[in-house]
């Protein structure tokens, strides 16, 4: 979650039983950490699993090389769950699979989900119209209808801020939820 994924927040989410997800641009540019040291700062808060958000759009070779380096460092530091977005994730899946890691991909509609499935991802994050950041055009129900038959777990992203909304997403058929904006109100978010 750009720009709010500071080490204290990511670590607190994992410590509480969720899966805190670090955002490398936030960690390095917003909070000024060397990437490896930022991961280690998260580990000082919690030794529970964490994930990494890898925005993989391909408009810049420099950015791509930087993301490749960040993924390699994350793997060296024991990160095994990755969320990719805005690109074809095959290269991330191949890199992460070599150490037994898992990749889920952000999707907003079926055509992007099919490309992700072709790339070998293990799950989909269904980004609906209530999501912050790069929200999709569809409701949570509609995006699940579009991608739910592809044989992968689907996680709901967008519009979840209460226990009732969490339970409603699970009743719809989602395997879980991804939350971001709700955490801005926490003490751990800087």
HUSULUR-V153619 format. One record per residue. N is the residue number from 0. RES is the residue in one small letter. OMEGA is omega in radians with two decimals (* if undefined). NEAR is the number of other C-alpha atoms within 8 Angstrom. Layout:
BEGIN
N,RES,OMEGA,NEAR
N,RES,OMEGA,NEAR
END
This chain:
BEGIN
0,x,3.13,10
1,x,-0.02,7
2,x,-2.92,7
3,x,-3.02,9
4,x,3.09,14
5,x,-3.07,13
6,x,-3.12,13
7,x,3.13,11
8,x,-3.13,12
9,x,3.13,14
10,x,-3.13,16
11,x,3.12,12
12,x,-3.14,11
13,x,3.13,14
14,x,-3.13,11
15,x,3.10,6
16,x,3.03,6
17,x,3.05,7
18,x,3.11,9
19,x,-3.09,13
20,x,3.12,11
21,x,3.11,14
22,x,-2.97,12
23,x,3.12,11
24,x,3.09,8
25,x,-3.09,14
26,x,-3.04,17
27,x,-3.04,12
28,x,-3.11,8
29,x,-3.06,8
30,x,2.98,8
31,x,3.12,7
32,x,2.75,10
33,x,-3.00,8
34,x,-3.13,11
35,x,3.14,10
36,x,3.08,8
37,x,3.08,12
38,x,3.14,11
39,x,3.06,9
40,x,3.06,10
41,x,-3.13,12
42,x,3.08,10
43,x,3.08,8
44,x,-3.09,11
45,x,3.04,10
46,x,3.11,7
47,x,3.14,8
48,x,3.03,9
49,x,3.08,14
50,x,3.12,13
51,x,3.05,13
52,x,-3.12,12
53,x,3.05,12
54,x,-2.93,9
55,x,3.11,12
56,x,-2.92,10
57,x,-3.07,8
58,x,-3.08,4
59,x,3.08,7
60,x,3.13,7
61,x,3.12,6
62,x,3.14,8
63,x,3.13,11
64,x,3.11,8
65,x,3.13,8
66,x,3.09,11
67,x,3.13,8
68,x,3.11,8
69,x,3.13,10
70,x,3.10,9
71,x,3.11,8
72,x,3.12,10
73,x,3.12,12
74,x,3.10,11
75,x,-3.13,7
76,x,3.02,9
77,x,3.08,6
78,x,-3.08,13
79,x,3.10,13
80,x,-3.09,11
81,x,3.01,13
82,x,3.12,12
83,x,3.10,15
84,x,3.01,13
85,x,3.07,8
86,x,3.10,9
87,x,-2.94,10
88,x,-3.06,13
89,x,-3.08,10
90,x,3.10,7
91,x,3.11,9
92,x,-3.13,13
93,x,-3.13,8
94,x,-3.06,8
95,x,3.14,13
96,x,-3.10,9
97,x,3.10,7
98,x,3.10,8
99,x,-3.14,7
100,x,-3.05,11
101,x,3.09,12
102,x,2.95,14
103,x,-3.09,13
104,x,3.05,14
105,x,3.09,12
106,x,3.11,13
107,x,3.11,14
108,x,-2.99,12
109,x,-3.06,10
110,x,3.11,6
111,x,3.10,9
112,x,3.13,13
113,x,3.09,9
114,x,3.11,9
115,x,3.11,14
116,x,3.09,10
117,x,-3.13,7
118,x,3.05,10
119,x,3.12,8
120,x,-3.13,15
121,x,3.12,10
122,x,-3.11,11
123,x,3.00,15
124,x,-3.10,13
125,x,-3.08,15
126,x,-3.06,15
127,x,-3.04,16
128,x,3.11,11
129,x,-3.12,10
130,x,2.99,12
131,x,3.10,8
132,x,-3.10,4
133,x,-3.11,5
134,x,3.08,12
135,x,-3.09,12
136,x,-2.97,7
137,x,3.03,11
138,x,3.10,9
139,x,-3.14,12
140,x,-3.07,8
141,x,-3.13,8
142,x,3.06,15
143,x,3.08,12
144,x,-3.11,8
145,x,-2.99,9
146,x,-3.03,11
147,x,-3.10,10
148,x,-3.07,7
149,x,3.02,7
150,x,3.13,5
151,x,3.00,9
152,x,3.13,10
153,x,-3.13,14
154,x,3.13,13
155,x,3.07,15
156,x,3.09,14
157,x,3.02,14
158,x,3.14,7
159,x,3.14,11
160,x,-3.12,8
161,x,3.07,6
162,x,3.13,6
163,x,3.11,6
164,x,3.06,10
165,x,-3.13,11
166,x,3.13,8
167,x,3.11,8
168,x,3.11,12
169,x,3.11,10
170,x,3.10,7
171,x,-3.11,7
172,x,3.08,7
173,x,3.11,13
174,x,-3.13,9
175,x,3.12,9
176,x,2.99,11
177,x,-3.14,10
178,x,3.09,10
179,x,-3.02,8
180,x,-3.11,7
181,x,-3.08,9
182,x,3.11,8
183,x,-3.11,8
184,x,-3.10,6
185,x,3.07,7
186,x,-3.08,5
187,x,-3.12,7
188,x,-3.11,12
189,x,*,6
END
